[in-house]
Amino acid sequence: MIRPSLLIALLAACTPLSAAEKPNVLLILVDDLKPALGCYGDPHAKTPNLDALASRGMRFDLAYCNQAVCAPSRFHLMLGSHSTSSGLFGLGDQLRKKWPDAVTLPQHFAKHGGYRTESIGKVFHVGHGNEGDPSSFTVPPFKDKVIEYLDPASTRGGQLTREEALFTNQRLNEIPSLPRGAAWESPEVPDEAYADGRVANEAVKRLGEAKLRREKEGTPFFLAVGFVRPHLPFSAPKKYWDLHDPGTLPLPERETPPVGAPPVANKIGGEIAAYDPVPVKTPGKEFPENLKRNLIHGYYASTSYVDAQIGKVLAALDDLGLDENTLVVLWGDHGFHLGDHGMWTKHTNYEQATRIPLIVVAPGLTTAGSSTRQPCGTVDLFPTLAELAGLPAPTGPQPIDGLSLVPVLRDPEARVRDHTFHCFPKAKLGRAIRTERYRLVEWREQEKPDAPPAWELYDLIEDPDETRNLAGERPEVMAELREKLS
């Protein structure tokens, strides 16, 4: 087993690692997880296992998804590409139709490092006509449900709901005619009654098998484990709901869009309206208070549930003695609106939808309990993990837009760039950069690229809730950031 001090020495010398020396990789993906975690300073979160993980490595405080949509966000984690480079923007987009010869993150590890690569749970997005990318892994992916109910009342007596159909690629032409499922349920059941509990158990099993395989054959593992809560519906065992007092959870303070924001930047309804009892035709700001409280309670309960499942996997890693030679990454695919600006779920360019938790534990390299304000994106993980494992830097054939964050993992004050990029496509394409202080968004008509764009500028130091668009008030900042965006 490679010693942590040796990992540092090999990285410093850029020495290629033999198969026996290569670190394992445990990549933990969580759906719809915003930084509503204790380790990120949320006083309402009950997330002891993720807090403990952060205490072992580096917490990235300014990490962002490439696009606040499940499928593209995961594609670009695996590709190292921006949506604007890959052309993959939609839930139903097919990776191999666009990039048939793409070398994904796990394929890179298998090709250049001899890794056995495995996928458990939701890693690529499957649903909405998308089948993910099974060819990325050495063995067939272990899949489980995303939309799941145990109480028949949640599905009008066991009927196929709209979101269940979408996520299982059933009756895709009939979605509006199907019933809505419940937005939440909280039965008294064991953790394994829902998918995330089963995924955690499978991951623990695979870790044990991986240890034996490494001892016998010297094969390092790349294990991607994907959890679905806190994605809607907020289906979680009652004991996790009981951890939170809904009367003390924070209701949104501002339920209107930013002053001066262009209409294209804003959102009403969307995914949240697919669930009962959410009103179908009223904006989020008009939800009754008890509905808001139940939704927010469900989000925090679901986050506590997934935290407990991740804790089981991390405990197994430690118990098996794999922790000293395993790179661990915790990554959320995008953020989540909880009524702020009158918006719910994701699918915007605002901070609440785009900012994600990112924790990296590189034994012997990252300082325990450290944090950094390096602006970074999902696309940076591919080159970062490749360098940490002593593999060649990725070269495609898909565009590689990410940069290695290894210098930052060594020194939290180091910077590899001064901004990160994200986007969101509507009738206009919203291209954005986020610096340590500002967010600039350009909304340009895709069919009329020469038409004047609409702009947004937010000062996240003075106005962390993005309440006022400053694009017309700070010309010098606009000029500097427009040059970076261009």
Secondary structure, DSSP 8 states (H G I E B T S, - for coil): ---HHHHHHHHHHT----TTT--EEEEEEETT--S-SGGGT-TT---HHHHHHHTTSEEEEEEE-SSSSHHHHHHHHHH---HHHH---STT--HHHH-TT---HHHHHHHHH--EEEEEESSS-EETTEE--GGGSSS--B---SS---SGGGGTTT---HHHHHHTT-SGGGGGGS--EESEE--S--GGGSHHHHHHHHHHHHHHHHHHHHHHH---EEEEEEE-TTSSSEE--HHHHTTS-TTTS---S--S--BT--GGG---SGGGGGEETS-SSS-GGGS-HHHHHHHHHHHHHHHHHHHHHHHHHHHHHHHTT-GGGEEEEEEES---EESGGG-EES-SSSHHHHEEEEEEE-TTTS-TTEEE---EEGGGHHHHHHHHTT------SS-------HHHHH-TT--S-S-EEEEEESSEEEEEEE-SSEEEEEEEESS-TTS--EEEEEETTT-TT--B--TTT-HHHHHHHHHHH-
